[in-house]
Amino acid sequence: MYGSLALRDVLSGYASGMAKLDEAAIQAALAAVPEWTRDGDTLRRQFTLGSFPDAIAFVTRLAFDAQAVDHHPDIVINYKRVTLSFTTHSEGGLTKKDFDGARAVDKLV
């Protein structure tokens, strides 16, 4: 149904602190996640799944890996649409961890 979520593998080696990226680094990192959009200090993408159960399954798989690495996207579920938003609250903006998380989630669908 879905690919393997690499979020746990990608983010498990990070230390608890992660430096906020400057504008040049953010612009460069955005190129690697073309399906994601930036909204201030947030990275956002909407996914449309096949059905409501598919959307819930997607979020459930994501939730377990996000919990394991202590980096949780904001999640909005609207029937079969799921909107994810990444930001590193502890750093007050976008970090490498957010972009790595976005790339890992892209592999899930």
N, C-alpha and C positions, 0 to 999 in steps of 0.2 A: 504494500500500500504506500508506504513512505520510505525514503532512503534512511540511511543511518545518520542520526544527529551527532555531529562532531563537536557540539558546544562544550561538552564535558572534557573531551580530549584537547580541544584548542585552549580552553581557559584554565585548566587545572594547574598549570605551572605558574600562574601569575601570583605575585605577592599581593598582599591585601591593598597596598597603595599603588596607584597608577597615575602618572602625571597627566593633567589636562593638556590636550593638543592645542597648538597655536593655529591660527587661521590657515597658514600655508600647509601645515600637516593635515588639517581637516580637508582642504581642497584636494590634496593628493590622495588621501584615503577614500574620498567619495568616488573617485574614478574606479576603484576596485569593487564597489557595490552599486552598480548603475540602477538597480531596481529600487533602491532606498532613496528617500529624500531627506533633506536636512530642514528642520524647523527650529531655528535658534540653536540651542544646545541639545537637541534631540535628533536622533536618527529614526526614521519611520518607514514602514512598509506595510501595505495591505495585501493579504493573501485571500484568494477565493478558492475554497475547497469544493468538493463534489456534493457534500451534504452537511447537515448539521452534525451528525455523528463523526464525520471526517474532520470537521473543524475542532470538535472536542478532543478527538484522538490526537490531533496535531498539537494542541495546547497542552494536553496531558504529557506527551512525550517531552515537549519543551520544558515543562515545569519541573520534571524530575532532574534533568540535566542542569537547568538554571539553578535549582536549589543546591545541587552538588558542588557547583563552583561559586555559589553566593553572588551571582550576578543575574538579576531578574529584570526582564523587560516588562514594561507596562503592557497589558494585554486587554484588548476590547474584542468581544465576540458579538457579531451581529449575524445571526442565523448561520450561513456558511462562509461569511467573511470574517477574517481575523486580522486585526491591526496590531502590530507590534511596534513598540517605541523603546529604543535603547538610549540611556544616558548614564553617566557615572555620577550619581548623586553626591557621593562622598568627595568628589573632586570638583563638583560644580560645573560639569560640562562633559564634552566628549573626550574619550580616551581611546587608546589603541584597543582596549578591551571591548568597547562598543562595536568597533568596526570588525574585529575578529568574531564577535558574537553574531553580527549580521551575516558575515560570510558563512559561518557555521549553520545558521538557520536556513540560508539559501539552499544548502545541500539537503535539507530535510524534505523539501517539496519538489 
